[in-house]
């Protein structure tokens, strides 16, 4: 009996995997707690791999794939999960990566998000950015924030995604979800139209070009609450990336607009958890949080982004913290290893200072005074 794509998807969900990889000449691979693991299935033939992939696609998607050789879409199995799908060519044959998306949107408590994140979702207007590398949980964090709005107040929520990942059931809010390639041709087109669709909250799945970034800032300035994502690893880098997209003669104007419209930047990453208990997530999130205070707004306006890190360090009472502060805390709690912490920082000297320098810093937390080999959600 031929292997079905639904069988593989079920296996991913049962094993707590995050990604499924399909390639000709290899068995299907599943990423579990950040580690790639081959399944027990036979290696896929080029024909068998293409059959599995094409079974998820409609005629329009197949045509797009044959024309462009790459495709982003989503595929859901009722009662199981939705998957974000990317199909590409590998040495002349089709291959695919499927990211498992929980059918249930996790709450902020389950994700272990700090209270300030809930407070940010309750803001009436402004631009909130969740940033980080691919696979760092940005979509899940945003989904929990959007769903908090959906459960708590009557708003019109409009999402623009590529592809749609979490499906929201309207609770107190009216929710419309638009998918690039199916419901709209581009993020910029959809954002331009959004301003005429009476939204209160707008989610922009990815802010990847000048026009999209400019429209998102304008939407935030005109009284909307706008959520967006970028592939940046810190708050300061996020501000620089947004400004640098624009030509030099526009950059000062964009700094001024950003200083007025930006509310917060949450930069996050995921790491393997030490000794997870049965049923616990196998990974733990570390999140740098920057809130745009008058002082930080001034730094953005004057182009002094190098000083933003120091402003975050001193903003603890407001709910701000640097990535290094969180990594040091997680290490001291015994949630992550020293190596994992060091692999995620771009400021190793600062992290070692927070942990405590010298040989003791590299020892397991449980073997040091004041440390314990516990776990943390």
N, C-alpha and C positions, 0 to 999 in steps of 0.2 A: 504494500500500500504506500502510495506517494506521501512524502512528508508535506503537511499543510502549514501555511504561515501562522494560522491560529494556534496550532500545536506549539510552535516555537514561542509565540507570544505568551501563551499560558505558562510555559516553562520559565520564561523570564520573570513573570509576576510571582510564581510559586517560590522561586529561588531568591526573590528580593533583588533582582538585577535592575540596572539602570539603562543598559544599552544592549542591543542585539546587532551583531555584525554578520552580514552574509557576503561570502566571497567564493568565486569558483576555485575548485581545487583544495578547499579547506572545509572542515566542519564548521557549522555556525558557532560563533563565539559570543559569550555573555560577559558583560562587565558587572562584577558583584563587589560592592564596597570599594570601588575604585580600581579593582584588579581584573584584567581580562582573563577569562577562563574558557577553554574549548569545551564544547558539549560532547556527549557520547555518540552523536550522530555521525554517519558516514560523511566523508568529504563530498561537497556539492559539485556536480558536473556543471559546466557553463549553461547547459540547457535547463538543468534543475534549479540553478540559482536564478536564472531569468524568469522561470515559471513562478517561483515563490514571489519574486519582486512584482511581476506584472499582475499577479492575482490581487494586489492591493490597489491597482491603478485603474481609473476609468479611461475611456478612449481619448479624451482631451489631454489627460496627463501623459498617456503613452506617446501621443503626438508631440507634446512639448519635450519629453525626454529624448525622443528620436531626433528632434531638431536641435536641442541645446546640449544634449549629452549629460545634463545634470537636472535634478528636479527636487524641489522641496514640497512636501505635502504632509497630510496627517491621515491616520487610519485608525478607526476604533472598532473594538469588538464589544458588543453590548454585554454589560454585566462583568466585563473583565477590566479593560483599560483602554485609553487612547495612546497612540504612538505618534511621535513626530518622526517623519521619514525623510531621509536624504538618499537619493539614488545617484550614482556616478559611474563612470567607466574606469575600469582597472585593466590595463593591458588588453584592451579590445573587448572585454566582457563586462557585463553589468555587475555592480556590487551595491550594497546598501548598508546604511546605519540607521537603526530604529531606536529612538529614545522613548522609554516608557514614561507615561504621564499618569499620575494617579487620577482615577475617576473621581475621587473625593479630594476636595481642596483642603490641605492641612491647615489647622488653626495656627495662630501665632504662638500659642502655648506649646503645641506639639513641636513646632520648629525651634522653640527656645529663643524667639525674638525678644529683645528688650522692650520695656513699656513705651519707650520713646517712639518706636516704630508704629505702635497703635496710635499714639498721639499725632504722628505725621499723617496717617491715613484720615484723620479727622479734620485736617486743615481745609479751609473753604476754597483756597486757590493757590496757585504757584506751581513750580516745577520741581518734582522729586525724581531723582535718578538712582537706579539700582545698577551697579556696575560690577564687573569681574570677568574672568576668563570663561570660555565655553565650559559648561558643566559645573558651574559654581552655585547653581540653585537660584539664579536671578528670577526665572519665571515663577518658581514656587513662592519666593518671597513676595513678588508682585501680586500673585494670585491671592495670597492670604490677606494682603492689604486691600485689594479690590473687593474681596468677599466680605471683609469687615464693613466696608461702606455699604455693600449690598444688603447686609443683615441689619444695619443700624439706621439708615436714613433714606428718604425717598429722593433719589437722584436719577438723572439719566446718564448711564455709564456707556461709553462708546469705546470699543477696543479695536485696534488695527494691528493685525498679527500676520506673521509669515512663518509657519502656518498657525492656525488657532490651536492652542495647547489645552488649556483648561476651559471647560464649558460651564458657564454660570447659569444657574436657574434663578430667574428673578424672584427675590424675596420681598424686600422693601423698595428696591430700585428697579427701574426699567433698564434692561441690558441689551445692547446690540453689539454683535461681534462680526467684524469684516475681515475676510482673509484675502491677502494679496494673491492675485492670479485667478481668484474665483469671484470675489465680490467687488474688487477694485484693482486697478492696474499698478498702483504704486503707493508707498507711504505718503508721499507728498500730495498726490491726487486726493487720497482719502482724508488727509488732514485739512486740506483746503476746503473740501466739502463739509468736513465735520463742523466747522465754525458756523455753518448755516443749518445745522441739524439739532440745535438747542441742547448740546451736551452740558452736563455739569462736571463730569469726570471723563478724561480721555487717556487711554493707555496706548502708547506708541511702542510697538514690539521692538523696534530697533531704530536708533537714530544714527544713520550711517552716511548721510550726505548733507551738503549745505542747505538745500531747500527744506528738507525734513526738520533739521535742527532749527532753522530760522522760523518755520511755521510753528514748531512746538513752543519756542520762546514767546512768540506772538500770542499763541493761545493762552499761555500762562499769564502773560501781561494783561490780557483782556478779561480776566476774572474766572478762568477755568482752572481746575486742579488737573495737572498733566503729569502722568508717570511715563518714564522712558528708561531704556537700557543702553549702555555702551560697554564695549570690551576694554575697559581701563581698570587698572589695579589700585588706584588711590584717588582720593578726592581732588588733590591738586592736579594730578594727571588728567582727570576728567575735565576740569575747567580749561586746562591748556588745550586738550583735544578739541573741545567745542569751539574755542576761539580760533585755533589754527586752521580749521576748515575754511574760514573766510579769508578773502584777499586782504592784504595788509591795510588798505585804506578803510576797510569796514571793521577792523578788529577792535578799535577803541569803542565804537558804538555798541558792538556785541558785548564787550565787557560791562558797559553801563547797563545794558538790558539784562544781562545775566545777574548782575549784582542786585537788581530790583526784583527779578522773577524767581531766581533759584531759592528753594526752601531748604533742601538737604541733598546730600550724596551719601548713599550706603554702598561701600565697596566691600565685596565679600569673596570668600574662598572656602573650599571644602577640603578636609583632611581626614585620613583614616583615624577612627577612634581606637584608643587602646582598650582592649578587653571589653568589647560591647556585651551587654547582657542579652540573653535570648529575647527576641522581639524588639530590641532597640535598633535605632538607625546605626549603621556601621560607620557613618561618617559624622563629623562635627563641623559646624560652621564658625568661622571667625569673620567678624564684620567691623570695618572701620566706619565710623559715623561722623559726618561733618554737618553741623547745622549752621545755616547762614545767619550769623549774628551781624550787627552793624559793623563790628571790627572786621569780620571776614568779608562782608560785602565791600568794605573799603579796599581790602587787599585785592579782591577780584577786579574792582574798578580801576585800580592803579597798576594792575599787571604784576603784583608782587606775590605770585602763587607759591614761590619758594617758602614764604613765611606762613602758609596755611597750616602746615604740619605742626608748627609750634603753637598756633592758635587752637588746634584740636587738642593738643596735649594739655592745655590749661583750661579746657572747656568741660571738664568732667562733671561739674555740678549741673550743667545744662543737659547732660546725657551724651556728650561727645566722648569718643575715645579713638586712639590710633589702632591700626592693625597690630602693631607690636605690643601694645598694652593687653590686647585680647589674647594674642598668642602666648604671652608670658603667663597670663592668668590660667589659660587652659593647660599649659605645661605644668604649672605648679599644682593644679588640681589633679593631675594624673590622667587627663583626658586624651592628651596627644604626646607623642614622643618628641625628644629634643630635635631629632633629625627632621621630623615633619614640620615643626615650628620654623626651623632654619630654612627649610626648602621653600617656604611661602613668604619670607620677608625680603624686602629690597634694602633693609637697613639692619644687617646682621649685628653691627656693633651696638646699636640701640637696643636690640632684642636681648643680646647677651648682658647688657647693663641692667635691664629690667629683671632678667632671670637671676643674675648673679654670676660674675665672671669666674674664670678658673676651672679646675677639674670638676668641681662640684656641679657646674652647669651641665655637664654632659652625663651625669649619673641619672639613673631612673628616679623619678620624683619620689617614689615610696622609700628610697634609701637615704633621702636627705632630711635633715631636721625641718619640721614644718611642712613636709610634703606627705602626700598619701596616694596610694594607688587606687583612687576612686574612679568613677565615671561621671560624665555629665551629659545631659540631654542637649 
